[in-house]
Amino acid sequence: MTAPIARDANKVPAVVNEAADGKKAVPTELVIKRADDTTFEQISQNNPLPTVQTGSYVRLSTEPKPTKSDGVKDGNDLLLVDTGQVFVFYKDVWREI
């Protein structure tokens, strides 16, 4: 089932998709800011996101965050897939970025 949702601050309409179990998804577009700070560039196959993987963890927000006993080291990253939050482990603490 799809249904229109309110327009964003730029008056752009969006559509939310709902699964049979009631979970909802909003389409998003990943962009990066240009080095000269003038605009954003869309991420695509021809313009991949520049990343360095230091030891990724992916979890749901309802699951416990990995700890040092799980092998977490400074610089490791964590993505919460249900909220989209990203964290970096720095000085023994998960810090949201």
N, C-alpha and C positions, 0 to 999 in steps of 0.2 A: 504494500500500500504506500502511495506517495501522497504527500500533502504539502501545499505551500506554507512557508513560514515567513515571519516578518522580514522586512527588508533590513539590510545592515545600515551602518552609518552613512554609506555612500549610495544608499537607495537601491542596492543590488538585491534582487530577490534570490532566495536559495530554496532548495528542496530537501526535505528530510525523508529518508527511506526508513521504513519500519519493517522488521522481520516478524515472523509469526509469533515469536516469543516476546514481542514487545520492545526489543532492543532497537534503538534508533541510531542512524548514522547521518552525519551532515557532510556533504562533499566539501573537500578542502583543496587548496592549491598550495604547494610548497614552493617558496621563493627564497632567494638569498639577496642580500643588499650588495650592490656593486661597491667596489673598493673606493670609488670616488664619492660615495654617499648620494648619488643623484637619483637613483631609482632602484627597482628590484628586478631580478631576472627569474623567470619561471624555471623550475627544475624539470628536466626531461632527459630522454635517452641521449640527446645531442648536447645537453648541458647538465651533466651529472653533478650531484651535490659533492663538494670537496670534503672528504672526511678522512680521518685517520682512526682506525679502530684500535682501541686500547684494551678492549676486553668487555664486550657488551653483555648486558643482562636484559632480558625482556620479561616483564611480569605484569600481572593484573594489580590494580591498586589494593585489592583485598588480600593479596599475598604478602608475606613478610619480605622486606628488602634483604638482599644478600648481605652477609656479614664477612668479617675477616676470616672466620672459620670456613667460609665458602670459597676462599681464595681471592677475595676482593682486595685490590691494591689501589693506591693513589693513582688517579687518572682514569680508572675504570668508569664506564657509563652505564646508566640504567634508563630504560624506556618503559613507562607504564602505558600499555597499549590501549587501555580503556579510557584513560583521561588525556593521553598525549603528552603528559609531563615527562621531562627529561632531567636526569640528575647526573652529577659527576661526584665521584667519591674523592674527597680531598681532606687530608688531616683527620682521618677516622670518622668523617661525617658525610652522609649523602646530601649534597647541596643542589637545590633546584636551579636550573639555568633557563 
